[in-house]
Amino acid sequence: MSTRLRMYRERLGLSQSELARESGVSVRMIQHYEQRQKDLGKAQTKTIWMLARALHCSMEDLVEY
């Protein structure tokens, strides 16, 4: 099952590298969040905000409760 982060990224046709460049979040961290090795819901607010801004969605759209 895909994470919301991956779903939004793929919906925009972005690679992980492109999302990293657009958001300022490292490719490695994006990989960790998408593979559920790290919980995006426990990330710093700034990190979630940077990803949401790059993906044109709200922070709440990305966090899985």
PyMOL commands that place a pseudoatom at each C-alpha (Angstrom):
pseudoatom trace, name=CA, resn=MET, resi=1, chain=A, elem=C, hetatm=0, pos=[0.000, 0.000, 0.000]
pseudoatom trace, name=CA, resn=SER, resi=2, chain=A, elem=C, hetatm=0, pos=[1.419, 3.361, -1.034]
pseudoatom trace, name=CA, resn=THR, resi=3, chain=A, elem=C, hetatm=0, pos=[1.890, 6.221, 1.353]
pseudoatom trace, name=CA, resn=ARG, resi=4, chain=A, elem=C, hetatm=0, pos=[0.057, 9.467, 0.766]
pseudoatom trace, name=CA, resn=LEU, resi=5, chain=A, elem=C, hetatm=0, pos=[3.414, 11.082, 0.067]
pseudoatom trace, name=CA, resn=ARG, resi=6, chain=A, elem=C, hetatm=0, pos=[4.097, 8.653, -2.770]
pseudoatom trace, name=CA, resn=MET, resi=7, chain=A, elem=C, hetatm=0, pos=[0.548, 8.968, -4.079]
pseudoatom trace, name=CA, resn=TYR, resi=8, chain=A, elem=C, hetatm=0, pos=[0.774, 12.771, -4.329]
pseudoatom trace, name=CA, resn=ARG, resi=9, chain=A, elem=C, hetatm=0, pos=[4.289, 12.613, -5.795]
pseudoatom trace, name=CA, resn=GLU, resi=10, chain=A, elem=C, hetatm=0, pos=[3.260, 10.141, -8.486]
pseudoatom trace, name=CA, resn=ARG, resi=11, chain=A, elem=C, hetatm=0, pos=[0.076, 12.077, -9.206]
pseudoatom trace, name=CA, resn=LEU, resi=12, chain=A, elem=C, hetatm=0, pos=[2.279, 15.020, -10.198]
pseudoatom trace, name=CA, resn=GLY, resi=13, chain=A, elem=C, hetatm=0, pos=[4.609, 12.752, -12.169]
pseudoatom trace, name=CA, resn=LEU, resi=14, chain=A, elem=C, hetatm=0, pos=[7.626, 13.600, -10.009]
pseudoatom trace, name=CA, resn=SER, resi=15, chain=A, elem=C, hetatm=0, pos=[10.527, 11.294, -9.249]
pseudoatom trace, name=CA, resn=GLN, resi=16, chain=A, elem=C, hetatm=0, pos=[11.910, 11.207, -5.723]
pseudoatom trace, name=CA, resn=SER, resi=17, chain=A, elem=C, hetatm=0, pos=[14.881, 13.245, -6.938]
pseudoatom trace, name=CA, resn=GLU, resi=18, chain=A, elem=C, hetatm=0, pos=[12.635, 15.874, -8.470]
pseudoatom trace, name=CA, resn=LEU, resi=19, chain=A, elem=C, hetatm=0, pos=[10.576, 16.112, -5.285]
pseudoatom trace, name=CA, resn=ALA, resi=20, chain=A, elem=C, hetatm=0, pos=[13.778, 16.460, -3.277]
pseudoatom trace, name=CA, resn=ARG, resi=21, chain=A, elem=C, hetatm=0, pos=[14.928, 19.304, -5.504]
pseudoatom trace, name=CA, resn=GLU, resi=22, chain=A, elem=C, hetatm=0, pos=[11.529, 21.046, -5.371]
pseudoatom trace, name=CA, resn=SER, resi=23, chain=A, elem=C, hetatm=0, pos=[11.021, 20.628, -1.627]
pseudoatom trace, name=CA, resn=GLY, resi=24, chain=A, elem=C, hetatm=0, pos=[14.510, 20.836, -0.153]
pseudoatom trace, name=CA, resn=VAL, resi=25, chain=A, elem=C, hetatm=0, pos=[13.985, 17.491, 1.631]
pseudoatom trace, name=CA, resn=SER, resi=26, chain=A, elem=C, hetatm=0, pos=[16.697, 14.922, 0.886]
pseudoatom trace, name=CA, resn=VAL, resi=27, chain=A, elem=C, hetatm=0, pos=[16.019, 11.985, -1.415]
pseudoatom trace, name=CA, resn=ARG, resi=28, chain=A, elem=C, hetatm=0, pos=[17.038, 9.638, 1.405]
pseudoatom trace, name=CA, resn=MET, resi=29, chain=A, elem=C, hetatm=0, pos=[14.406, 11.090, 3.766]
pseudoatom trace, name=CA, resn=ILE, resi=30, chain=A, elem=C, hetatm=0, pos=[11.729, 10.877, 1.068]
pseudoatom trace, name=CA, resn=GLN, resi=31, chain=A, elem=C, hetatm=0, pos=[12.675, 7.228, 0.560]
pseudoatom trace, name=CA, resn=HIS, resi=32, chain=A, elem=C, hetatm=0, pos=[12.428, 6.576, 4.305]
pseudoatom trace, name=CA, resn=TYR, resi=33, chain=A, elem=C, hetatm=0, pos=[8.977, 8.170, 4.487]
pseudoatom trace, name=CA, resn=GLU, resi=34, chain=A, elem=C, hetatm=0, pos=[7.698, 6.344, 1.405]
pseudoatom trace, name=CA, resn=GLN, resi=35, chain=A, elem=C, hetatm=0, pos=[8.992, 2.984, 2.646]
pseudoatom trace, name=CA, resn=ARG, resi=36, chain=A, elem=C, hetatm=0, pos=[7.527, 3.658, 6.100]
pseudoatom trace, name=CA, resn=GLN, resi=37, chain=A, elem=C, hetatm=0, pos=[10.962, 3.359, 7.679]
pseudoatom trace, name=CA, resn=LYS, resi=38, chain=A, elem=C, hetatm=0, pos=[10.270, 6.752, 9.223]
pseudoatom trace, name=CA, resn=ASP, resi=39, chain=A, elem=C, hetatm=0, pos=[6.896, 8.176, 10.227]
pseudoatom trace, name=CA, resn=LEU, resi=40, chain=A, elem=C, hetatm=0, pos=[6.147, 11.397, 8.363]
pseudoatom trace, name=CA, resn=GLY, resi=41, chain=A, elem=C, hetatm=0, pos=[3.656, 12.260, 11.098]
pseudoatom trace, name=CA, resn=LYS, resi=42, chain=A, elem=C, hetatm=0, pos=[6.564, 12.528, 13.538]
pseudoatom trace, name=CA, resn=ALA, resi=43, chain=A, elem=C, hetatm=0, pos=[8.691, 14.688, 11.242]
pseudoatom trace, name=CA, resn=GLN, resi=44, chain=A, elem=C, hetatm=0, pos=[9.380, 18.327, 11.960]
pseudoatom trace, name=CA, resn=THR, resi=45, chain=A, elem=C, hetatm=0, pos=[6.520, 20.581, 10.910]
pseudoatom trace, name=CA, resn=LYS, resi=46, chain=A, elem=C, hetatm=0, pos=[8.883, 22.403, 8.547]
pseudoatom trace, name=CA, resn=THR, resi=47, chain=A, elem=C, hetatm=0, pos=[9.660, 19.149, 6.705]
pseudoatom trace, name=CA, resn=ILE, resi=48, chain=A, elem=C, hetatm=0, pos=[5.992, 18.321, 6.222]
pseudoatom trace, name=CA, resn=TRP, resi=49, chain=A, elem=C, hetatm=0, pos=[5.302, 21.897, 5.120]
pseudoatom trace, name=CA, resn=MET, resi=50, chain=A, elem=C, hetatm=0, pos=[8.137, 21.825, 2.542]
pseudoatom trace, name=CA, resn=LEU, resi=51, chain=A, elem=C, hetatm=0, pos=[6.837, 18.562, 1.067]
pseudoatom trace, name=CA, resn=ALA, resi=52, chain=A, elem=C, hetatm=0, pos=[3.229, 19.765, 1.019]
pseudoatom trace, name=CA, resn=ARG, resi=53, chain=A, elem=C, hetatm=0, pos=[4.206, 23.021, -0.674]
pseudoatom trace, name=CA, resn=ALA, resi=54, chain=A, elem=C, hetatm=0, pos=[6.125, 21.146, -3.387]
pseudoatom trace, name=CA, resn=LEU, resi=55, chain=A, elem=C, hetatm=0, pos=[3.213, 18.731, -3.891]
pseudoatom trace, name=CA, resn=HIS, resi=56, chain=A, elem=C, hetatm=0, pos=[0.541, 21.459, -3.924]
pseudoatom trace, name=CA, resn=CYS, resi=57, chain=A, elem=C, hetatm=0, pos=[-1.433, 19.920, -1.084]
pseudoatom trace, name=CA, resn=SER, resi=58, chain=A, elem=C, hetatm=0, pos=[-2.041, 20.568, 2.591]
pseudoatom trace, name=CA, resn=MET, resi=59, chain=A, elem=C, hetatm=0, pos=[0.132, 19.171, 5.354]
pseudoatom trace, name=CA, resn=GLU, resi=60, chain=A, elem=C, hetatm=0, pos=[-2.879, 17.206, 6.588]
pseudoatom trace, name=CA, resn=ASP, resi=61, chain=A, elem=C, hetatm=0, pos=[-3.142, 15.521, 3.192]
pseudoatom trace, name=CA, resn=LEU, resi=62, chain=A, elem=C, hetatm=0, pos=[0.287, 13.930, 3.670]
pseudoatom trace, name=CA, resn=VAL, resi=63, chain=A, elem=C, hetatm=0, pos=[0.135, 12.798, 7.280]
pseudoatom trace, name=CA, resn=GLU, resi=64, chain=A, elem=C, hetatm=0, pos=[-1.362, 9.371, 7.877]
pseudoatom trace, name=CA, resn=TYR, resi=65, chain=A, elem=C, hetatm=0, pos=[-3.069, 8.958, 11.241]
for i in range(1, 65): cmd.bond("trace and resi %d" % i, "trace and resi %d" % (i + 1))
show_as sticks, trace
zoom trace
